[in-house]
Amino acid sequence: MDKAQSRLPMMLLSALLAGISAQAALSAAPDSAVVEARLQEAAMRLKLTPAQQEQLKPIFQERSEKFKAIRDKHYSNTSRGARREMLKEAQPVQQDFENKVSAVLDASQQAEWEKMRQEAHERLAAAKSASDFVKSY
């Protein structure tokens, strides 16, 4: 066994541990990163005041936490019924989020917010179409 082959098991173990560490870090970080990214997009597109940004941040965080809890609850069950149940649980969370965000915005921001929501719905529909297309093969 040459030197490179003798190091292979140690390299594989190191890679595995690095992957586990990265996964653990990502499981906590992405939600906060996603919240920040969405809040920044809203701030830019809606021209939010600093006060509005402060009001919206906990609203965005709350929705993210609730969605994560719903995803975690249904994580191991990938059946259609479980997906329907997950969507059923997510709808009131999303509606509450939209109501709370709308309460913070002025009339001109409301119009842009509706436009942003419509764009998000279109992206979801396009993603679903692509997913359905792939499943058909």
C-alpha positions as CSV (number, residue, x, y, z in Angstrom):
1,M,0.0,0.0,0.0
2,D,1.5,3.3,-1.0
3,K,1.5,6.5,1.0
4,A,-1.5,8.0,-0.8
5,Q,-3.6,4.9,-0.3
6,S,-2.8,4.8,3.4
7,R,-4.0,8.3,3.9
8,L,-7.3,7.7,2.0
9,P,-9.3,6.5,5.1
10,M,-8.2,9.5,7.1
11,M,-9.1,11.9,4.3
12,L,-12.5,10.3,3.9
13,L,-13.1,10.6,7.6
14,S,-12.0,14.2,7.6
15,A,-14.3,15.0,4.6
16,L,-17.2,13.2,6.4
17,L,-16.7,15.2,9.6
18,A,-16.4,18.4,7.7
19,G,-19.7,17.7,5.9
20,I,-21.4,16.9,9.2
21,S,-20.1,20.2,10.7
22,A,-21.1,22.1,7.6
23,Q,-24.6,20.6,7.7
24,A,-25.0,21.4,11.4
25,A,-23.9,25.0,10.7
26,L,-26.2,25.3,7.7
27,S,-29.2,24.0,9.6
28,A,-29.1,27.0,11.9
29,A,-27.8,29.6,9.5
30,P,-29.9,29.4,6.4
31,D,-33.2,30.5,8.0
32,S,-31.6,33.7,9.4
33,A,-29.8,34.3,6.1
34,V,-33.0,33.8,4.1
35,V,-34.9,36.2,6.5
36,E,-32.2,38.8,6.1
37,A,-32.2,38.4,2.3
38,R,-36.0,38.7,2.1
39,L,-36.0,41.7,4.4
40,Q,-33.3,43.4,2.3
41,E,-35.3,42.8,-0.9
42,A,-38.4,44.2,0.7
43,A,-36.5,47.2,2.1
44,M,-35.1,47.9,-1.4
45,R,-38.2,47.3,-3.4
46,L,-40.7,48.9,-0.9
47,K,-38.4,51.7,0.1
48,L,-38.9,50.9,3.7
49,T,-38.0,53.3,6.4
50,P,-35.6,52.1,9.2
51,A,-38.6,52.0,11.5
52,Q,-40.5,49.8,9.1
53,Q,-37.5,47.5,8.8
54,E,-37.4,47.1,12.5
55,Q,-41.1,46.4,12.6
56,L,-40.9,43.8,9.9
57,K,-37.8,41.9,11.0
58,P,-39.6,40.0,13.8
59,I,-42.6,39.3,11.5
60,F,-40.2,37.8,8.9
61,Q,-38.4,35.8,11.6
62,E,-41.7,34.5,13.1
63,R,-42.8,33.2,9.7
64,S,-39.5,31.6,9.0
65,E,-39.6,29.8,12.4
66,K,-43.2,28.6,12.0
67,F,-42.4,27.3,8.5
68,K,-39.3,25.5,9.7
69,A,-41.4,23.9,12.5
70,I,-44.0,22.7,9.9
71,R,-41.2,21.4,7.6
72,D,-39.5,19.6,10.5
73,K,-42.8,18.1,11.6
74,H,-43.4,16.6,8.1
75,Y,-39.7,16.0,7.2
76,S,-39.8,12.2,7.2
77,N,-43.1,11.8,5.4
78,T,-43.0,12.5,1.7
79,S,-46.4,11.2,0.8
80,R,-48.9,13.4,-1.0
81,G,-51.2,13.4,2.0
82,A,-48.3,14.8,4.2
83,R,-47.6,17.5,1.6
84,R,-51.2,18.5,1.6
85,E,-51.2,18.6,5.4
86,M,-48.1,20.7,5.4
87,L,-49.6,23.2,3.0
88,K,-52.8,23.2,5.0
89,E,-50.7,24.1,8.1
90,A,-48.7,26.7,6.2
91,Q,-51.6,28.7,4.7
92,P,-52.7,30.4,7.9
93,V,-49.1,31.1,8.8
94,Q,-48.6,32.8,5.4
95,Q,-51.9,34.7,5.7
96,D,-51.0,36.0,9.2
97,F,-47.6,37.1,7.8
98,E,-49.2,38.9,4.9
99,N,-51.7,40.7,7.2
100,K,-48.9,41.8,9.6
101,V,-46.7,43.0,6.8
102,S,-49.6,44.9,5.1
103,A,-50.4,46.6,8.4
104,V,-46.9,48.2,8.4
105,L,-46.9,49.4,4.8
106,D,-48.3,52.6,3.4
107,A,-50.6,52.7,0.3
108,S,-47.8,53.0,-2.3
109,Q,-45.8,50.2,-0.6
110,Q,-48.9,48.0,-0.5
111,A,-49.1,48.2,-4.3
112,E,-45.5,47.1,-4.7
113,W,-46.0,44.4,-2.0
114,E,-48.9,42.9,-4.0
115,K,-46.6,42.9,-7.1
116,M,-43.9,41.1,-5.1
117,R,-46.4,38.5,-3.9
118,Q,-47.6,38.0,-7.5
119,E,-44.1,37.5,-8.7
120,A,-43.5,34.9,-5.9
121,H,-46.6,33.0,-6.9
122,E,-45.5,33.0,-10.5
123,R,-42.0,31.6,-9.5
124,L,-43.7,28.9,-7.4
125,A,-46.0,28.0,-10.3
126,A,-43.0,27.8,-12.7
127,A,-41.1,25.7,-10.3
128,K,-44.0,23.3,-9.8
129,S,-44.4,23.0,-13.6
130,A,-40.8,22.2,-14.0
131,S,-41.0,19.6,-11.2
132,D,-44.1,18.1,-12.7
133,F,-42.4,17.9,-16.1
134,V,-39.4,16.1,-14.6
135,K,-41.6,13.7,-12.8
136,S,-43.4,12.8,-16.0
137,Y,-40.2,11.2,-17.4
